[in-house]
Amino acid sequence: MPKLKTHKSSKKRFKITGTGKVKRTNAYKNHILTKKSSKRKRKLRKGDYVSAADAATVKKLMPYS
């Protein structure tokens, strides 16, 4: 069976943890930051996990990670 290709944009956006969860960064932290409060921006710094429903899809896109 041939090797599967990794979805390159998914590789850049997600990381698989040792326990198999999928980590992601929060959205809304790239531009137009002046109107967002410091509290909001601070909370967006911290990463989050992909929901269980979407994690299966992400794992299919990254077969060897």
N, C-alpha and C positions, 0 to 999 in steps of 0.2 A: 504494500500500500504506500502511496506517495506521502511525502511529508506535507503537513498542513502549513499554510502561511499565517503568520501572526498579523493581526489587524494593527497597523502601525500607529494610528491615532489613539487606539485604545491603550496600547503599550505606554504611550506618553502620558495618558490621563489617569490610569489606574495602577495600583500595586496590589498584589495578592499577599496576604499575611501568612504567617506560618500555620495558622489554624484554618486557613482557607477563606477567610473573609476578604472582601474587596474594599480597599481604601480609595477615597477620592478627595479632591480639594473642593472647597465651597465655591459656588458661583458668585457673581456680583462683586468681585474684588479687583477688577482689572482697570476700569476707567470710570470717569465721572465720580471721583472719590471725594470731591470737595463738598458736595451736598449730603454725603452720608456721615452720620455721627461717628465720633471716635469709638463709642461703645459698640456700634454695629460693625465697624471695620475690625475691631479687636476680636469680636466673636467669629468673624469670617476667616480669621487667620488659621484657626484650628480646623483640621481635616475632619472627615466624617466617613461613615461606612455606606456602601451602596445597599439599597434594600434587598432583601432575600430574593424577591421576584426578579429584579434586574441583575443580580449577581450571577445567576446561571447564564444569562446572555453574554455578560462580559467575559466569563470564563471560557465560553465557546470561542470568543474572538481571540483569546490568548491561550492557545492550547498547551504551550510548553512552559508556562510560568507558574 
